[in-house]
Amino acid sequence: MNATDPIVSLAQVAAHAGVSAATASKALNGRPDVNESTRARVEESARVLGYLPNSLARGLTGARTGTIGVVTTDLDGRFALPILMGVEDALGTDRILTFLCDARGDGLREQSLIASLLARRVDGLILVGKQTDPRRSLGRLPVPVVYAYAESEDPTDVSVTVDNVDVGRRAAQHLVDLGRRRIAHISGEASHSAAADRVRGAAEACATTGHDGAIVSVRYGDWSEGWGRAAAHDVLDADPGVDAFLCASDQIARGVIDSLHERGVSVPKDVAVVGVDNWEPLAVNARPSLTTVDLRLEQLGRIAAHRIQQATSGETLHGVQRVSGELIIRDSTVPRR
């Protein structure tokens, strides 16, 4: 949406919800004399249309302020922090200030923070998700919005996220290029789009190289070292001939390496291991150090900042941009002699 779009009126919200303006006002102001189904319908219309109370709408009719609101749902998470660093790096170069807020995974808190940022007349909003699964769109707002890491479900919004198919493809391609032909893929939770996309990318890489049967096992669990340890034992009990593990996270990979050591399996001489994330405290300190695919999260943040700058300058943008990973080769996949 362009920042110059007209501000939505209460009457438009009422018409969209099929109620009177008085009923819409009561519903949005929490009055008890409105039944819950009507209130929910009015609130949904307000969200879809991007309605703001008059006090906020009046504050958004002036000139640009040189500020951007950044709302994250996971400030303590290791994925959000490098994205935020990239955003700050890009916006700071142009002397644009950011208001950083942590919604702590609470949808109502996120709505309240967004309303507060709009009241402070930010020029735009960047929403940083906790994981790459698509999230609900905020609908129409009077300022541009860019969704980072977690893309919006609405294709007309602007989103920047990780290309997880590419991540899986790069990891598998590396193992195939090393001559590995019995690869076990230890993934995260099957319900997460990142897990499914990485599995798909790995399968595509193997098929492209003519070794589509190289992935002999795919197992889903959580994203922990404990799951990696348990999965590695299960895989090797069932198929001792496995010569590589493609792990959907560095934590899983560290667990796999632990189990291989316990069984007296040499890494990478007998079995190669690849992770995903390039979480350096884990990857560099693993023994052997871990080959992994870097998600380039700082670059993702810089792209999101560039998109919000384009939008606040009046450009009409939409769609999803996916950021490719980068293979970081370390000792866990040294080619066989």
KEMAR-529171 format. One record per residue (C-alpha): residue number from 1; x, y, z; residue in three letters. Coordinates in nm, 4 decimals. Example, Ala and Ser with C-alpha at 12.3 -4.5 7.8 and 13.67 -1.06 7.14 Angstrom:
2
i=1 | east=1.2300 | north=-0.4500 | up=0.7800 | aa=ALA
i=2 | east=1.3670 | north=-0.1060 | up=0.7140 | aa=SER
END
This chain:
337
i=1 | east=0.0000 | north=0.0000 | up=0.0000 | aa=MET
i=2 | east=0.1164 | north=0.3523 | up=-0.0783 | aa=ASN
i=3 | east=0.1594 | north=0.5834 | up=0.2198 | aa=ALA
i=4 | east=-0.0511 | north=0.8447 | up=0.0426 | aa=THR
i=5 | east=-0.3648 | north=0.6254 | up=0.0285 | aa=ASP
i=6 | east=-0.6671 | north=0.7955 | up=0.1882 | aa=PRO
i=7 | east=-0.7369 | north=0.7294 | up=0.5554 | aa=ILE
i=8 | east=-1.0318 | north=0.4950 | up=0.6102 | aa=VAL
i=9 | east=-1.3351 | north=0.6424 | up=0.7858 | aa=SER
i=10 | east=-1.5591 | north=0.4884 | up=1.0504 | aa=LEU
i=11 | east=-1.8477 | north=0.5018 | up=0.8019 | aa=ALA
i=12 | east=-1.6503 | north=0.2855 | up=0.5572 | aa=GLN
i=13 | east=-1.5839 | north=0.0300 | up=0.8317 | aa=VAL
i=14 | east=-1.9538 | north=0.0267 | up=0.9233 | aa=ALA
i=15 | east=-2.0602 | north=-0.0215 | up=0.5599 | aa=ALA
i=16 | east=-1.8071 | north=-0.3039 | up=0.5139 | aa=HIS
i=17 | east=-1.9364 | north=-0.4813 | up=0.8269 | aa=ALA
i=18 | east=-2.3014 | north=-0.4191 | up=0.7387 | aa=GLY
i=19 | east=-2.3835 | north=-0.2225 | up=1.0555 | aa=VAL
i=20 | east=-2.4597 | north=0.1382 | up=1.1438 | aa=SER
i=21 | east=-2.1820 | north=0.3851 | up=1.2229 | aa=ALA
i=22 | east=-2.3074 | north=0.4021 | up=1.5817 | aa=ALA
i=23 | east=-2.2813 | north=0.0244 | up=1.6203 | aa=THR
i=24 | east=-1.9345 | north=0.0232 | up=1.4641 | aa=ALA
i=25 | east=-1.8230 | north=0.2931 | up=1.7085 | aa=SER
i=26 | east=-1.9571 | north=0.0982 | up=2.0064 | aa=LYS
i=27 | east=-1.7906 | north=-0.2230 | up=1.8878 | aa=ALA
i=28 | east=-1.4501 | north=-0.0620 | up=1.8392 | aa=LEU
i=29 | east=-1.4693 | north=0.1160 | up=2.1728 | aa=ASN
i=30 | east=-1.5460 | north=-0.2012 | up=2.3683 | aa=GLY
i=31 | east=-1.9010 | north=-0.1071 | up=2.4674 | aa=ARG
i=32 | east=-2.0874 | north=-0.3980 | up=2.6339 | aa=PRO
i=33 | east=-2.4141 | north=-0.3431 | up=2.4442 | aa=ASP
i=34 | east=-2.2816 | north=-0.5066 | up=2.1241 | aa=VAL
i=35 | east=-2.3015 | north=-0.8834 | up=2.0756 | aa=ASN
i=36 | east=-1.9740 | north=-1.0693 | up=2.0211 | aa=GLU
i=37 | east=-2.0397 | north=-1.1793 | up=1.6633 | aa=SER
i=38 | east=-2.1100 | north=-0.8200 | up=1.5575 | aa=THR
i=39 | east=-1.8034 | north=-0.6945 | up=1.7445 | aa=ARG
i=40 | east=-1.5845 | north=-0.9565 | up=1.5748 | aa=ALA
i=41 | east=-1.7255 | north=-0.8622 | up=1.2322 | aa=ARG
i=42 | east=-1.6589 | north=-0.4913 | up=1.2878 | aa=VAL
i=43 | east=-1.3073 | north=-0.5527 | up=1.4184 | aa=GLU
i=44 | east=-1.2282 | north=-0.7712 | up=1.1165 | aa=GLU
i=45 | east=-1.3563 | north=-0.5001 | up=0.8806 | aa=SER
i=46 | east=-1.1407 | north=-0.2420 | up=1.0592 | aa=ALA
i=47 | east=-0.8369 | north=-0.4662 | up=1.0244 | aa=ARG
i=48 | east=-0.8958 | north=-0.5408 | up=0.6560 | aa=VAL
i=49 | east=-0.9564 | north=-0.1757 | up=0.5666 | aa=LEU
i=50 | east=-0.6753 | north=-0.0398 | up=0.7854 | aa=GLY
i=51 | east=-0.8991 | north=0.1784 | up=1.0004 | aa=TYR
i=52 | east=-0.7426 | north=0.3870 | up=1.2766 | aa=LEU
i=53 | east=-0.9155 | north=0.5920 | up=1.5466 | aa=PRO
i=54 | east=-0.9282 | north=0.9635 | up=1.4682 | aa=ASN
i=55 | east=-0.6543 | north=1.0479 | up=1.7182 | aa=SER
i=56 | east=-0.4119 | north=0.8241 | up=1.5302 | aa=LEU
i=57 | east=-0.5338 | north=0.9137 | up=1.1842 | aa=ALA
i=58 | east=-0.4850 | north=1.2858 | up=1.2470 | aa=ARG
i=59 | east=-0.1234 | north=1.2261 | up=1.3427 | aa=GLY
i=60 | east=-0.0519 | north=1.0586 | up=1.0101 | aa=LEU
i=61 | east=-0.1507 | north=1.3431 | up=0.7800 | aa=THR
i=62 | east=0.1671 | north=1.5471 | up=0.8267 | aa=GLY
i=63 | east=0.5134 | north=1.5296 | up=0.6746 | aa=ALA
i=64 | east=0.7512 | north=1.2353 | up=0.7030 | aa=ARG
i=65 | east=0.9313 | north=1.2033 | up=1.0354 | aa=THR
i=66 | east=1.2401 | north=1.0030 | up=0.9384 | aa=GLY
i=67 | east=1.1427 | north=0.7177 | up=1.1724 | aa=THR
i=68 | east=1.0533 | north=0.3532 | up=1.1121 | aa=ILE
i=69 | east=0.8780 | north=0.1213 | up=1.3572 | aa=GLY
i=70 | east=1.0247 | north=-0.2282 | up=1.3874 | aa=VAL
i=71 | east=0.8145 | north=-0.4884 | up=1.5671 | aa=VAL
i=72 | east=0.9542 | north=-0.8344 | up=1.6397 | aa=THR
i=73 | east=0.7773 | north=-1.1297 | up=1.7959 | aa=THR
i=74 | east=1.1006 | north=-1.2866 | up=1.9229 | aa=ASP
i=75 | east=1.3602 | north=-1.0335 | up=2.0410 | aa=LEU
i=76 | east=1.5445 | north=-1.2997 | up=2.2429 | aa=ASP
i=77 | east=1.5653 | north=-1.5364 | up=1.9461 | aa=GLY
i=78 | east=1.8852 | north=-1.5786 | up=1.7518 | aa=ARG
i=79 | east=1.7099 | north=-1.5310 | up=1.4166 | aa=PHE
i=80 | east=1.5572 | north=-1.1919 | up=1.4947 | aa=ALA
i=81 | east=1.8759 | north=-1.0261 | up=1.6202 | aa=LEU
i=82 | east=2.0861 | north=-1.0461 | up=1.2999 | aa=PRO
i=83 | east=1.7832 | north=-0.9317 | up=1.0971 | aa=ILE
i=84 | east=1.7463 | north=-0.6302 | up=1.3250 | aa=LEU
i=85 | east=2.1189 | north=-0.5586 | up=1.2901 | aa=MET
i=86 | east=2.0774 | north=-0.5523 | up=0.9120 | aa=GLY
i=87 | east=1.7771 | north=-0.3193 | up=0.9377 | aa=VAL
i=88 | east=1.9635 | north=-0.0799 | up=1.1680 | aa=GLU
i=89 | east=2.2725 | north=-0.0897 | up=0.9497 | aa=ASP
i=90 | east=2.0786 | north=0.0040 | up=0.6364 | aa=ALA
i=91 | east=1.8518 | north=0.2672 | up=0.7914 | aa=LEU
i=92 | east=2.1267 | north=0.4212 | up=1.0034 | aa=GLY
i=93 | east=2.3294 | north=0.4944 | up=0.6922 | aa=THR
i=94 | east=2.0520 | north=0.7293 | up=0.5820 | aa=ASP
i=95 | east=2.0060 | north=0.8657 | up=0.9357 | aa=ARG
i=96 | east=1.6641 | north=0.7091 | up=0.9753 | aa=ILE
i=97 | east=1.5784 | north=0.6292 | up=1.3353 | aa=LEU
i=98 | east=1.4070 | north=0.3052 | up=1.4365 | aa=THR
i=99 | east=1.1645 | north=0.2396 | up=1.7193 | aa=PHE
i=100 | east=1.2215 | north=-0.1242 | up=1.8183 | aa=LEU
i=101 | east=0.9393 | north=-0.3085 | up=1.9973 | aa=CYS
i=102 | east=0.9079 | north=-0.6703 | up=2.1138 | aa=ASP
i=103 | east=0.5596 | north=-0.8230 | up=2.0899 | aa=ALA
i=104 | east=0.6784 | north=-1.1400 | up=2.2701 | aa=ARG
i=105 | east=0.4667 | north=-1.3600 | up=2.0474 | aa=GLY
i=106 | east=0.1432 | north=-1.1973 | up=2.1683 | aa=ASP
i=107 | east=-0.0939 | north=-1.0900 | up=1.8897 | aa=GLY
i=108 | east=-0.2810 | north=-0.8376 | up=2.1043 | aa=LEU
i=109 | east=0.0465 | north=-0.6855 | up=2.2235 | aa=ARG
i=110 | east=0.1582 | north=-0.6582 | up=1.8610 | aa=GLU
i=111 | east=-0.1600 | north=-0.4672 | up=1.7707 | aa=GLN
i=112 | east=-0.1131 | north=-0.2318 | up=2.0652 | aa=SER
i=113 | east=0.2505 | north=-0.1654 | up=1.9735 | aa=LEU
i=114 | east=0.1599 | north=-0.0932 | up=1.6127 | aa=ILE
i=115 | east=-0.1091 | north=0.1532 | up=1.7223 | aa=ALA
i=116 | east=0.1439 | north=0.3264 | up=1.9492 | aa=SER
i=117 | east=0.4015 | north=0.3488 | up=1.6692 | aa=LEU
i=118 | east=0.1445 | north=0.4942 | up=1.4306 | aa=LEU
i=119 | east=0.0468 | north=0.7487 | up=1.6940 | aa=ALA
i=120 | east=0.4121 | north=0.8553 | up=1.6958 | aa=ARG
i=121 | east=0.3845 | north=0.9110 | up=1.3198 | aa=ARG
i=122 | east=0.6412 | north=0.6576 | up=1.1992 | aa=VAL
i=123 | east=0.6852 | north=0.6588 | up=0.8229 | aa=ASP
i=124 | east=0.6578 | north=0.2816 | up=0.7918 | aa=GLY
i=125 | east=0.6644 | north=-0.0515 | up=0.9739 | aa=LEU
i=126 | east=0.8860 | north=-0.3599 | up=0.9503 | aa=ILE
i=127 | east=0.7431 | north=-0.6736 | up=1.1135 | aa=LEU
i=128 | east=1.0029 | north=-0.9402 | up=1.1988 | aa=VAL
i=129 | east=0.8602 | north=-1.2888 | up=1.2513 | aa=GLY
i=130 | east=0.9783 | north=-1.5694 | up=1.4774 | aa=LYS
i=131 | east=0.9867 | north=-1.8352 | up=1.2035 | aa=GLN
i=132 | east=0.9400 | north=-1.8479 | up=0.8282 | aa=THR
i=133 | east=0.5828 | north=-1.9806 | up=0.8314 | aa=ASP
i=134 | east=0.3487 | north=-1.7283 | up=0.6625 | aa=PRO
i=135 | east=0.1669 | north=-1.4976 | up=0.9027 | aa=ARG
i=136 | east=-0.1629 | north=-1.3123 | up=0.8916 | aa=ARG
i=137 | east=-0.1567 | north=-0.9814 | up=0.7098 | aa=SER
i=138 | east=-0.2289 | north=-0.6592 | up=0.8972 | aa=LEU
i=139 | east=-0.4451 | north=-0.5497 | up=0.6080 | aa=GLY
i=140 | east=-0.4522 | north=-0.1856 | up=0.5014 | aa=ARG
i=141 | east=-0.2594 | north=0.0641 | up=0.7125 | aa=LEU
i=142 | east=-0.1933 | north=0.4327 | up=0.6392 | aa=PRO
i=143 | east=0.1844 | north=0.3651 | up=0.6198 | aa=VAL
i=144 | east=0.3804 | north=0.1018 | up=0.4245 | aa=PRO
i=145 | east=0.4537 | north=-0.2320 | up=0.5903 | aa=VAL
i=146 | east=0.7293 | north=-0.4833 | up=0.5118 | aa=VAL
i=147 | east=0.7127 | north=-0.8357 | up=0.6534 | aa=TYR
i=148 | east=1.0575 | north=-0.9833 | up=0.7303 | aa=ALA
i=149 | east=1.1434 | north=-1.3528 | up=0.7843 | aa=TYR
i=150 | east=0.7756 | north=-1.4505 | up=0.8278 | aa=ALA
i=151 | east=0.6098 | north=-1.3555 | up=0.4995 | aa=GLU
i=152 | east=0.2552 | north=-1.2240 | up=0.4806 | aa=SER
i=153 | east=-0.0193 | north=-1.4577 | up=0.3625 | aa=GLU
i=154 | east=-0.1399 | north=-1.1751 | up=0.1358 | aa=ASP
i=155 | east=0.0603 | north=-1.1722 | up=-0.1925 | aa=PRO
i=156 | east=-0.0163 | north=-0.8014 | up=-0.2372 | aa=THR
i=157 | east=0.1921 | north=-0.7225 | up=0.0734 | aa=ASP
i=158 | east=0.5712 | north=-0.6796 | up=0.0677 | aa=VAL
i=159 | east=0.7672 | north=-0.9650 | up=0.2254 | aa=SER
i=160 | east=1.1345 | north=-1.0642 | up=0.2522 | aa=VAL
i=161 | east=1.2174 | north=-1.4143 | up=0.3755 | aa=THR
i=162 | east=1.4653 | north=-1.7024 | up=0.3539 | aa=VAL
i=163 | east=1.4684 | north=-1.9221 | up=0.0442 | aa=ASP
i=164 | east=1.4530 | north=-2.2502 | up=0.2349 | aa=ASN
i=165 | east=1.4242 | north=-2.4581 | up=-0.0819 | aa=VAL
i=166 | east=1.7575 | north=-2.3092 | up=-0.1905 | aa=ASP
i=167 | east=1.9034 | north=-2.3843 | up=0.1546 | aa=VAL
i=168 | east=1.8178 | north=-2.7544 | up=0.1266 | aa=GLY
i=169 | east=1.9388 | north=-2.7633 | up=-0.2327 | aa=ARG
i=170 | east=2.2813 | north=-2.6183 | up=-0.1470 | aa=ARG
i=171 | east=2.3372 | north=-2.8561 | up=0.1431 | aa=ALA
i=172 | east=2.2447 | north=-3.1660 | up=-0.0570 | aa=ALA
i=173 | east=2.4379 | north=-3.0554 | up=-0.3650 | aa=GLN
i=174 | east=2.7532 | north=-3.0220 | up=-0.1547 | aa=HIS
i=175 | east=2.7195 | north=-3.3760 | up=-0.0198 | aa=LEU
i=176 | east=2.6506 | north=-3.5247 | up=-0.3633 | aa=VAL
i=177 | east=2.9485 | north=-3.3377 | up=-0.5069 | aa=ASP
i=178 | east=3.1638 | north=-3.5022 | up=-0.2378 | aa=LEU
i=179 | east=3.0525 | north=-3.8455 | up=-0.3593 | aa=GLY
i=180 | east=2.8049 | north=-3.9188 | up=-0.0792 | aa=ARG
i=181 | east=2.5287 | north=-4.1491 | up=-0.1988 | aa=ARG
i=182 | east=2.3422 | north=-4.2576 | up=0.1161 | aa=ARG
i=183 | east=2.2264 | north=-3.9371 | up=0.2799 | aa=ILE
i=184 | east=1.9983 | north=-3.9219 | up=0.5843 | aa=ALA
i=185 | east=1.8017 | north=-3.5981 | up=0.6176 | aa=HIS
i=186 | east=1.7275 | north=-3.5148 | up=0.9817 | aa=ILE
i=187 | east=1.4719 | north=-3.2358 | up=0.9779 | aa=SER
i=188 | east=1.2817 | north=-3.0211 | up=1.2255 | aa=GLY
i=189 | east=0.9089 | north=-3.0169 | up=1.2896 | aa=GLU
i=190 | east=0.7098 | north=-3.1362 | up=0.9892 | aa=ALA
i=191 | east=0.4517 | north=-2.8616 | up=1.0429 | aa=SER
i=192 | east=0.7117 | north=-2.5883 | up=0.9838 | aa=HIS
i=193 | east=0.7436 | north=-2.4609 | up=0.6283 | aa=SER
i=194 | east=1.1221 | north=-2.4340 | up=0.6712 | aa=ALA
i=195 | east=1.1487 | north=-2.8088 | up=0.7322 | aa=ALA
i=196 | east=0.9289 | north=-2.9033 | up=0.4370 | aa=ALA
i=197 | east=1.1023 | north=-2.6586 | up=0.2006 | aa=ASP
i=198 | east=1.4513 | north=-2.7799 | up=0.2929 | aa=ARG
i=199 | east=1.3483 | north=-3.1406 | up=0.2345 | aa=VAL
i=200 | east=1.2081 | north=-3.0415 | up=-0.1056 | aa=ARG
i=201 | east=1.5218 | north=-2.8491 | up=-0.2016 | aa=GLY
i=202 | east=1.7458 | north=-3.1403 | up=-0.1059 | aa=ALA
i=203 | east=1.5391 | north=-3.3808 | up=-0.3159 | aa=ALA
i=204 | east=1.5534 | north=-3.1435 | up=-0.6136 | aa=GLU
i=205 | east=1.9319 | north=-3.1185 | up=-0.5907 | aa=ALA
i=206 | east=1.9749 | north=-3.4939 | up=-0.5872 | aa=CYS
i=207 | east=1.7358 | north=-3.5409 | up=-0.8798 | aa=ALA
i=208 | east=1.9142 | north=-3.2726 | up=-1.0840 | aa=THR
i=209 | east=2.2498 | north=-3.4445 | up=-1.0390 | aa=THR
i=210 | east=2.1068 | north=-3.7821 | up=-1.1380 | aa=GLY
i=211 | east=2.1234 | north=-3.9210 | up=-0.7843 | aa=HIS
i=212 | east=1.7629 | north=-3.8758 | up=-0.6758 | aa=ASP
i=213 | east=1.7893 | north=-4.1908 | up=-0.4644 | aa=GLY
i=214 | east=2.0803 | north=-4.0521 | up=-0.2636 | aa=ALA
i=215 | east=1.8509 | north=-3.9378 | up=0.0192 | aa=ILE
i=216 | east=1.7679 | north=-4.2696 | up=0.1818 | aa=VAL
i=217 | east=1.5898 | north=-4.1426 | up=0.4924 | aa=SER
i=218 | east=1.3954 | north=-3.8337 | up=0.6014 | aa=VAL
i=219 | east=1.3016 | north=-3.7957 | up=0.9671 | aa=ARG
i=220 | east=1.1123 | north=-3.5156 | up=1.1401 | aa=TYR
i=221 | east=1.1431 | north=-3.4060 | up=1.5025 | aa=GLY
i=222 | east=1.2191 | north=-3.0878 | up=1.6914 | aa=ASP
i=223 | east=1.5135 | north=-2.8529 | up=1.6284 | aa=TRP
i=224 | east=1.7294 | north=-2.9676 | up=1.9207 | aa=SER
i=225 | east=2.0604 | north=-3.1441 | up=1.9774 | aa=GLU
i=226 | east=1.8698 | north=-3.4128 | up=2.1663 | aa=GLY
i=227 | east=1.6635 | north=-3.4914 | up=1.8569 | aa=TRP
i=228 | east=1.9796 | north=-3.5021 | up=1.6470 | aa=GLY
i=229 | east=2.1418 | north=-3.7530 | up=1.8832 | aa=ARG
i=230 | east=1.8360 | north=-3.9792 | up=1.8936 | aa=ALA
i=231 | east=1.7729 | north=-3.9603 | up=1.5186 | aa=ALA
i=232 | east=2.1334 | north=-4.0458 | up=1.4304 | aa=ALA
i=233 | east=2.1231 | north=-4.3612 | up=1.6415 | aa=HIS
i=234 | east=1.7900 | north=-4.4648 | up=1.4872 | aa=ASP
i=235 | east=1.9151 | north=-4.4066 | up=1.1338 | aa=VAL
i=236 | east=2.2399 | north=-4.5991 | up=1.1808 | aa=LEU
i=237 | east=2.0637 | north=-4.8869 | up=1.3549 | aa=ASP
i=238 | east=1.8379 | north=-4.9193 | up=1.0519 | aa=ALA
i=239 | east=2.1007 | north=-4.8466 | up=0.7856 | aa=ASP
i=240 | east=2.4692 | north=-4.8687 | up=0.8883 | aa=PRO
i=241 | east=2.5707 | north=-4.7780 | up=0.5322 | aa=GLY
i=242 | east=2.4606 | north=-4.4130 | up=0.5600 | aa=VAL
i=243 | east=2.7564 | north=-4.1957 | up=0.4599 | aa=ASP
i=244 | east=2.6177 | north=-3.8439 | up=0.5242 | aa=ALA
i=245 | east=2.3709 | north=-3.6539 | up=0.7393 | aa=PHE
i=246 | east=2.1952 | north=-3.3415 | up=0.6117 | aa=LEU
i=247 | east=2.0609 | north=-3.1676 | up=0.9220 | aa=CYS
i=248 | east=1.7954 | north=-2.8947 | up=0.9116 | aa=ALA
i=249 | east=1.9701 | north=-2.6926 | up=1.1849 | aa=SER
i=250 | east=2.3126 | north=-2.6614 | up=1.3439 | aa=ASP
i=251 | east=2.1697 | north=-2.7798 | up=1.6753 | aa=GLN
i=252 | east=2.0467 | north=-3.1023 | up=1.5160 | aa=ILE
i=253 | east=2.3860 | north=-3.1437 | up=1.3468 | aa=ALA
i=254 | east=2.5731 | north=-3.1079 | up=1.6771 | aa=ARG
i=255 | east=2.3572 | north=-3.3844 | up=1.8216 | aa=GLY
i=256 | east=2.4250 | north=-3.6062 | up=1.5198 | aa=VAL
i=257 | east=2.8014 | north=-3.5549 | up=1.5561 | aa=ILE
i=258 | east=2.7803 | north=-3.6499 | up=1.9252 | aa=ASP
i=259 | east=2.6120 | north=-3.9796 | up=1.8361 | aa=SER
i=260 | east=2.8628 | north=-4.0555 | up=1.5628 | aa=LEU
i=261 | east=3.1471 | north=-4.0039 | up=1.8104 | aa=HIS
i=262 | east=2.9742 | north=-4.2344 | up=2.0586 | aa=GLU
i=263 | east=2.9603 | north=-4.5090 | up=1.7965 | aa=ARG
i=264 | east=3.3233 | north=-4.4636 | up=1.6940 | aa=GLY
i=265 | east=3.2288 | north=-4.3279 | up=1.3502 | aa=VAL
i=266 | east=3.4837 | north=-4.0870 | up=1.2007 | aa=SER
i=267 | east=3.3549 | north=-3.7492 | up=1.0804 | aa=VAL
i=268 | east=3.4023 | north=-3.6791 | up=0.7919 | aa=PRO
i=269 | east=3.6085 | north=-3.9830 | up=0.6877 | aa=LYS
i=270 | east=3.3213 | north=-4.2277 | up=0.7285 | aa=ASP
i=271 | east=3.0209 | north=-3.9944 | up=0.7510 | aa=VAL
i=272 | east=2.9906 | north=-3.6281 | up=0.6472 | aa=ALA
i=273 | east=2.7620 | north=-3.3866 | up=0.8341 | aa=VAL
i=274 | east=2.6044 | north=-3.0603 | up=0.7120 | aa=VAL
i=275 | east=2.3929 | north=-2.8234 | up=0.9223 | aa=GLY
i=276 | east=2.1860 | north=-2.5127 | up=0.8564 | aa=VAL
i=277 | east=2.1977 | north=-2.1642 | up=1.0175 | aa=ASP
i=278 | east=2.5735 | north=-2.0984 | up=1.0583 | aa=ASN
i=279 | east=2.5199 | north=-2.0320 | up=1.4272 | aa=TRP
i=280 | east=2.8879 | north=-1.9713 | up=1.4939 | aa=GLU
i=281 | east=2.9019 | north=-2.0589 | up=1.8674 | aa=PRO
i=282 | east=2.7795 | north=-2.4054 | up=1.7665 | aa=LEU
i=283 | east=2.9281 | north=-2.4464 | up=1.4201 | aa=ALA
i=284 | east=3.2814 | north=-2.3206 | up=1.4882 | aa=VAL
i=285 | east=3.3147 | north=-2.4971 | up=1.8232 | aa=ASN
i=286 | east=3.1835 | north=-2.8323 | up=1.7035 | aa=ALA
i=287 | east=3.4446 | north=-3.1083 | up=1.6761 | aa=ARG
i=288 | east=3.5009 | north=-3.1249 | up=1.3885 | aa=PRO
i=289 | east=3.3862 | north=-2.7750 | up=1.2965 | aa=SER
i=290 | east=3.0551 | north=-2.7830 | up=1.1144 | aa=LEU
i=291 | east=2.9896 | north=-2.7239 | up=0.7478 | aa=THR
i=292 | east=2.6607 | north=-2.5346 | up=0.7315 | aa=THR
i=293 | east=2.4378 | north=-2.3110 | up=0.5185 | aa=VAL
i=294 | east=2.4297 | north=-1.9487 | up=0.6349 | aa=ASP
i=295 | east=2.0804 | north=-1.7956 | up=0.6078 | aa=LEU
i=296 | east=2.2274 | north=-1.4456 | up=0.5470 | aa=ARG
i=297 | east=1.9876 | north=-1.2888 | up=0.7950 | aa=LEU
i=298 | east=2.1676 | north=-0.9538 | up=0.8144 | aa=GLU
i=299 | east=2.1333 | north=-0.9248 | up=0.4377 | aa=GLN
i=300 | east=1.7644 | north=-1.0098 | up=0.4727 | aa=LEU
i=301 | east=1.7311 | north=-0.7228 | up=0.7218 | aa=GLY
i=302 | east=1.9096 | north=-0.4824 | up=0.4890 | aa=ARG
i=303 | east=1.6779 | north=-0.5773 | up=0.2021 | aa=ILE
i=304 | east=1.3720 | north=-0.5264 | up=0.4239 | aa=ALA
i=305 | east=1.5032 | north=-0.1806 | up=0.5182 | aa=ALA
i=306 | east=1.5593 | north=-0.0969 | up=0.1503 | aa=HIS
i=307 | east=1.2041 | north=-0.2061 | up=0.0661 | aa=ARG
i=308 | east=1.0535 | north=0.0138 | up=0.3372 | aa=ILE
i=309 | east=1.2584 | north=0.3085 | up=0.2108 | aa=GLN
i=310 | east=1.1297 | north=0.2496 | up=-0.1423 | aa=GLN
i=311 | east=0.7715 | north=0.2290 | up=-0.0179 | aa=ALA
i=312 | east=0.7938 | north=0.5428 | up=0.1948 | aa=THR
i=313 | east=0.9300 | north=0.7233 | up=-0.1102 | aa=SER
i=314 | east=0.6107 | north=0.6446 | up=-0.2965 | aa=GLY
i=315 | east=0.7005 | north=0.3306 | up=-0.4924 | aa=GLU
i=316 | east=0.4261 | north=0.0695 | up=-0.5251 | aa=THR
i=317 | east=0.5622 | north=-0.2677 | up=-0.4177 | aa=LEU
i=318 | east=0.4183 | north=-0.6137 | up=-0.3564 | aa=HIS
i=319 | east=0.5209 | north=-0.9776 | up=-0.3476 | aa=GLY
i=320 | east=0.7803 | north=-1.1945 | up=-0.1753 | aa=VAL
i=321 | east=1.1568 | north=-1.1729 | up=-0.2140 | aa=GLN
i=322 | east=1.3457 | north=-1.4841 | up=-0.1039 | aa=ARG
i=323 | east=1.7078 | north=-1.4580 | up=0.0075 | aa=VAL
i=324 | east=1.9407 | north=-1.7416 | up=-0.0965 | aa=SER
i=325 | east=2.1715 | north=-1.9123 | up=0.1537 | aa=GLY
i=326 | east=2.5504 | north=-1.9404 | up=0.1467 | aa=GLU
i=327 | east=2.7384 | north=-2.2671 | up=0.1985 | aa=LEU
i=328 | east=3.0135 | north=-2.2355 | up=0.4615 | aa=ILE
i=329 | east=3.2514 | north=-2.5305 | up=0.4270 | aa=ILE
i=330 | east=3.4288 | north=-2.6520 | up=0.7405 | aa=ARG
i=331 | east=3.5867 | north=-2.9754 | up=0.8620 | aa=ASP
i=332 | east=3.2737 | north=-3.1915 | up=0.8930 | aa=SER
i=333 | east=3.2597 | north=-3.2476 | up=0.5151 | aa=THR
i=334 | east=3.6251 | north=-3.2615 | up=0.4086 | aa=VAL
i=335 | east=3.6334 | north=-3.4814 | up=0.0962 | aa=PRO
i=336 | east=3.7526 | north=-3.8369 | up=0.1355 | aa=ARG
i=337 | east=4.1141 | north=-3.8921 | up=0.0337 | aa=ARG
END
